[in-house]
Each structure stands twice: as C-alpha cells, then as structure tokens.
Amino acid sequence: MLVEFSVRNYLSFRDRVTFSMVASPDTSLLENTFEVGDGHKLRLLKTASVYGANASGKSNLLKAIEKMAWLVRFSAPVGQRGDPTGIVPFLLDPATEAEPSEFEVVFIAAAQRYVYGFVADKERVHEEWLTATHAGRKTRTLFERHQGDVKFGASWAGGRLARAELQETTRDNALLLSRAAQLNAPAAMPAFDWFWRRFAFIEAARRVGTAISKGMVDPASPLRGQVIELLQLADLRIDGIETREASTPSQAPAPPGGVPGEAWEALQPFLELERQHIGLQHRRSDGATVTFDLEDESQGTQRLFALSGPWLVTLHGALVLLIDEFESKLHPLIARHLVRLAHRSATNAQVIFTTHDCGLLDSGLFRRDQVWFTERDPAGATDLYSLWDYKPRRDENLRNGYLHGRYGAIPFVGDLSIGEES
C-alpha cells in the first residue's frame, strides 16, 4: 500500500514535493478510504486524481514514481557498468542541473511500514536508505549507503561475508536494494517485492494496458466476463469476445516495463500479446452475431478495452495502478463508473491518475483530500498541492471553483486572435 511519495530535482520538479495517500480527518465518503491493519492506525485513500494545465507536471509525477520502481526492479540485473541511470534533473536552473535527484517512498508491506529512498544522478547512486517499522515498535534501519560505504542495521540478515559481497558487487549505477534482491537477501525481499509485484503504469498509448487485457479475455481467465461487462458500457451490442492466433505469428515480446512482475507471471500461461487476435462479437437485429476486429472498433471502445484488464487486475489483486490521461477517449459517465468501482472495492487497491475531466470534480464522488493539482511557477518548476489545503466547503461546487481559478492549476488563455485585423 502506498502511503506517500516524494521527489526532488527530477524532470519539472526542482524543490521537494510530497504526494500523499493518507486520508485527512474528513469523515465524508469513508468508503473511498480503507484502514490499514496490523496495528498501524492509518487510513489510506483508494484513489487520487491529479489536475493541472498542459505541461504543468502531472505526467512527471507518475513518471517519477515509475522511474523509481524501474530502477529498483532492473538497475542491478539489466544495467551494465557505465550505463546511464536515465535520471534527468531539473534543467531550467543551472544550480540544479549539476545536482543529483532524490526519490523517497513510504509504503506498507508484510505488516511493516517501510521508508525507502535514494539520491542519484545520471551516472551513479550517491545515497540510499531503507528502514522498517512494525506497529508499536521502534523503527529499524536496514541499511544506509553513502557513496561507496554501506552500513547495515542489526536486523539485516546474513553474515559478514554476505554483507561484504553485497556491498562489493553493487555497481555505482545500480541500487543496493535491486542487487540485494538478486542475491536473495531475506531482509530486502519484502521491500523489493512491493516494487516488483504491486505496480502497474498505464499510458495513453495503451500498449501495456492492451497487453494485460488480452490476457484477461482468454477463455481460461476468471475475469473474462467482467471485461465484457465493462466493454458493454461503451457499446451495449457487444455480446462476447473472440480470441485467436494472428495469421502471422511474431516472437513473444519481453515484459513491458509498466507491468508488475507478479501480474506478468500470472498471465504467462495464456498471454499472447501481439500474437493474439481480438475480435468483439456484436448482436445483429436477427439475433445472430458478427465479429469486428478490435482495431475496427471506436477509439473509445479500444481505450476502455485497454483499461479494463489493468483496472480489474488492480482491484482484485490490491495493486497500485498509475494511469496517465485517464479520461482519454472515455465518455464522462464511463470514467465515473470506473472510479466508483474502485471506491466500492473490498481490497486495498489504489488507483492514481492524471486527468483534465472536470466532470469528476464532484464532492459526491471524491473527497477533498483525493484531488491534487500541479502548477508551474515563473521559473518553470512544478508545485504539487492538494485540494484539502484550500479547505473548500463539503457542498462547494468543485468544478466551478477549479475552472474559475480558485485553486490555481489552470492554463493562462490570453486574447489570441487569428486572421483578424488588430
């Protein structure tokens, strides 16, 4: 479960900003929240939406979370000595261009509250840390890394030789947590598994989402019927789904970076990706059915298909799903329905998405602490803040307030005239 995420000096984020999924004291719409067990006395949000003008940094927030997860998963097993880390600092300030970036996340896994973070630039990792806290107990430092020196806490399992091997074999451009997972270090596995098994990142381009959804509609999938039900929101005439091998088989691709490892492993027995052909069956007026290729369906139906698999996997598997441009090509009522599904979920699933859909700014759908905004300052740096900071009334018209600039995070639209005489 994601508690909060902080980032500094990465892409459009110059100063440290913190995104939190901790529920405020607000008692409205408690079904949009869930209580963390195991004595942590913490209530978290099921969903969060991020609004802002174009180029304000909304997508960069999700990219920052994805970059952190990618480096944990792959910096040790995939990277080589000398490879760049892919970290891009805030480039609009000469002072920050030469400084490293910082990432930190707080999450709940294996009944413990973890704090994990690192400081790195495009060439190397400068600092890295991991702590764990059982409810009601003192926080334990698992390891602290500063440049080439690593200090392990007393609760880090393994003898002196194992610790020495981990320290000596962790490259400068790789995360120690990533390398520790390669060596099956017991103390690292709960934290690593959270990054490996809990995240999915879906972009508007749909490739990753479509791949997951193809696996979900295989006849062996227990979620096939639910995918069809979601597609019927877009077109009531959809009566079923046909799957078959494409006429020209292609080599099965490697796992997309945004697919969580556990989900990918679970889908392997029947996930065919590009080799699998999807057709949607429609009812004719005479009661018979005709099959249309997915590619021939409307853009809205294709988008809903790409979202349906990840959405259902997330709700059933209690994952953390990140979606950029959530409302893209979706009817507003369908978007609201998907959000309500997440709020009614009995699992601890969490969905975080960027959007321009002001129709979702509804106090009957979202709590005030579930709405976030991004805004660029005059220097081009992104600020991130919550609607809760403005303390709007519970019955306030959030949509009108946002469009009228009450909360900021809207574009400046000047008096532009084209083809008119001045």
N, C-alpha and C positions, 0 to 999 in steps of 0.2 A: 504494500500500500504506500502510495506516495504521500509524504507529509509536506515537504516543501523543497524547492529547488532555487539555487542562487547562482548567478553568473556575473562575471566582471570582465571587461575588456575583451569581448568576443563579438565579432560582426558589428552590429549597431549599438551594442551595449558597452558604454565606456565605464560608467560607475556601476557599482554592485547593485543589483536589483534582486528581489526575492519574490518568487511566486509561491503562494501557499494554498494547500488544500485543507487547511484546518478550518473547521466551521466556527463562525463567530457565535456570540451568546444569543443571537437571534433565534427565537423559538418558532418562527414561521416555517412552513414546508419542511418539517423534520424528516419526511420521507425522502427528501433529497440528500440526506446525510446517513451515515452509519457510525456506530460506535465500535471502536477498536477494542477487542477483547484482551485477555491475558493481563488484566490489571493496569493497562496503560492510561486509562481515564482520558481518552482522546476521542473526539468526534471529528470525522473527516467528511468531505464533500464527495458526492458521486460524480458530479460533472462540474465543469467550469468552461466558460466561454470567454474569448479574448477579442475585443473590438479595437478598431483604430483605423486611421486613414491609410490609404495605399502607401507603401514604403515607410510605414511608421515603426516596423519591427515586430509585428505579430508573428510572422512566419519564423523570424530569427529566434524567438523564444523556443519554439518547437525544435528548430534546428540545433539549438544549444543542448537541449535535453538529448536529442538523438545523437549528437556528436559525442557526448559523454558516454552514452550507452555503447556506441560503436567502439570507442577506444577501450572500454572495459572488456568487451567481447573479443576484439580482434587485434589489438595493438601488439600483443605477445605472439599469438600463433600465426598471424598473417604478415605482419610487418617484418622488415629486414633492417639490419644496422644501416643507418644513414638515411632511411626513408623519412620523408616529412610527416609530421603528425596530422596535417590538414587543419590545424588551428589558425584562424585568421583574426588578428586583433582589431580593435577599433582604429581605422586608418585615417580618420579625419582630424586627428590630433597628433602632431609629431611626438609628443611625450609618451603617448600610449602605444604608438606603432612599434616601439622598441621594447615594450614591457610584455611580460607573459600574461596569459589569460588564466582566470580562476573559475573553477566549477565546484559546486558542493550540493549534495542532495541528502535529505533526511527521509528515511523510509522505515517501514515495519516489515520484518521478515523473520520467520522462525521464532516468533514470540519475542523478538528483540527489536529495539529501536536503534537503527544504525545511522551514523553520520559519516559520510564518505566524501572526500574531495581531493582535488589536485590542482597544482599550478603548473602550467606548461606553455611553451611557445611552439613555433612551427618546427623546431628541431629537437627539443628534449623536454623531459619532465623535471621540474625543479623541486617540487614538493608534492607529497601525497600523504594522506592520513585516513585512518579507519578506526572508529570507536563503536562500541556496542553497549546497550543498557537493557538489562532485564527490569521489568516493572518493580519498583520498590527497592532496587539495588543501585549501588554506585556504578557510575559509568567506567568502563574498562577501555583502555587504549590497546588496540590490537597491534597497530604498527604506526610509526611516524617515519617518513622518508624526507630527508633534506639533502638535495644534490645526490651524491653517491652514498650517503650514510643512511642506514636504516636501523631504527631502534624498535625491537619487538616487545610487546607487553607480556606480562607474566602468563596471561591466558592464551597466548599464541601457541598452539600445539606443535610438537616437533622438537627435536633436539638441536644442539648447536650446529651440527653438520647440515641438517636440513635447512636451518635458517641461513647458514653461510652460502649454501648452494643457491637459495632463492635470491639472495642479495647479489651474488656474483653473476648470475645468469640473467638478471633483469636488465635489458638494454636501456640506454639513456632515453630512447624514444618510445619506450613501452611502459605501461602501468604495472606496478608490482602486483596489484590485485589480479590483473589479467595473467601474469606469469604464475602467480600462486595457484590459480585455478588449473593451469596446465600441469602443475606438479601435485595436484590433488591435495593441497594443504587444507586440512579439515576446518581450520578457523576462518578460511576465506570463502568456503563454498556457499554458505547461506547468502552472503552479500553478492557474490558473483552470480549465483543462480537467480537472484532477484532481477539483475540486469538481463540475464540470458533468457529467462522464462516469462517475465512479466510485461514486456514492452512490445507494442506494435505501432508503427508510424505509417500513416496513410496520407499520401499526397494527392492533389487534384488530378495528377496524371493517371491514376487508377491502376497502374500495373500491379503493385503489391496487393491491393485490395481485390482485384480481379483474380489473382492467383489463389488467394485464400478462399474466395467464394467458389471457384471451380472445384476445389476440394470439398467444400460443404455441400455441393449438389450431387456428388457421386451417390449412386444408389446405396452404398454402404454407410453413408453419413446419417446419423440420427437427426441432424439439423436440416436435412433437405426440405422437409415440409415447411419449416419455419422460413426458409429463404423464399420459397414460393409464396407464402403468405405476405411477406414484405413486398415482393415484386407486384403482387396484386394491388398494392396501394397505388402504384403508378399506372397499372392497366388491369382492370377487372377481367378482361378477356383472357389473361394468361392463365392457362389451365394446368401446365406442367412444364418440366424441363427435360430436354433430351441431351444426353452426353454420348459422344463417340469419338474415336480417334480421328485426327485430321488426316486428310488424304496423303499429305506429305509429312511423314514423321520428322521431327527435329530432335537434336540432342537435348535431354533434360537439363535446364539451367541450374546454376548454383543457387543456394537460398538467397532471396533478396535481403538486403541489409535491414529492412524495416520489419521483417517477420521474426517474432520471438522464437528462440530455439525450440522450446517445448511444443509450440503450435506447429512449427515446420516438421518436427519429428513425428507428431501425431498424424499429420496429413500425408506422410510419405507413402503409405500403402496404396493410396488412390489418387494422389495429387499429380496431375499430368501437365499442368500449366499450358505452355504454348502447343503441346501435342494434343490437347483435348479440345474438341469442338463442342460449343454450347449452342443449343437451339431452344427457343421458347415456344411452347405449344399454345396456340390460340383456339378458342372455340369459334366455329363458324355458325352462321344462322341456322343451318340444318342439323346442328348438334355434333357434327364431325369436327376434327381438329386439323389444323395446318401448322407447320413448324417454320418459324422465321429464325434466321441466324441472329445471334446476339448482336453482331456488328450492324445489322439492318434495323435494329430497334432504335427508338428515340434516344437522344443523348441523356435524357432524364432517367430512362429505364436502365441504360448502361451504367450510369453513375450509381443508381440505387443497388444494382447488382454488385458493383464493386465495393459498396459499403456494407451490404447485408452480411457477408461472411465474417469480416472483421468485427462487426457490431455484435453478432451472435456469439462468436468465439470469446469476445471480451466479457460479455455479460455472463456466459456460462462458466468461463474459466477464471473470473475475477482478475483480469489483466488490467493494464494501464494502456489505454488507446489514445494516441495523439493523431488528430486529423487537421490538416491544413485546408482551408477553404471548404468547410463542412457543407455549406448550403449550395455549393456549385451545382447548377443544373437540377436542383431539387425544388419541388413545389413547397412553399412555406408550411403547409399542413403536414406534409410528409416529414419535413425536418422536425416539426413539433412532436410528431408521433414517435420518432426515433428517440428524441430526448426523454419523452415520458416513459418509454420502455426502459431506459437507463435508470430513471428515478424509481421505477417500480421493481427493479432487480433486487432479488434477495441476497445476491452475492456482494462482495466488497469490490466490485468492478468500478473503475474510474475512467471517465472519458473527458479529454481536454481538447478543445477545438478552437480554431480561429474562424471568424465569420464577419460578414457585413450585413447579415439578415437582422434588420431592426425589429422584425415581427417577433423574434424570440425574446426581445427585451420586454418581458411581461412579468410583473410581480406575482402573477398566478402560476408561472412556470419556473422561474428562477428566484432564488434567494438573492439578497443584495450582495452577499459575500461570494456568490458564484460568478459574478460578472467582473471582468478585468479589462483594462484599457492600456494601450500603448500610444505614446506620443513623442515626437521628436522635438528636442529643444533647438534653439538657434544654432548651436554648434553641430547639429546632426545626430546627437546621441539620443538613444531611446530611453524614455522613462516608463516604468511599469507600475500601475497602481490599481486598486480595487474600488469598485463602486461603493463598497462598505465604508470607505474613507469619507465619502460625502454624506453619509447618514441620511439618505432620502427617506421620506415617509413610506410606510408599508404600502399605502394606496397610491403612491405617486406614479404618474404616467412616465415610466422609464424611457419609452421610445421617444416621446416628445422632448423630454429633458435632454436626451442624448443628441437628437437632431438639432436642437436649439443651442447646443454647445455648453450646456450646464455642467457637463462632466469632462469637457475637453475631448481630445482624441478624434476630432473630425477634421476633414481637409479644409483648407482655405480655398474658396472658389471666388476668384476675382471677377470683375466685369469684363469678360472676354467677348469681343465681337469679331466675327469672321465675315469678310466680304461686305462690311458696312463702312460707309464713309464716316470719318471722325468729325 
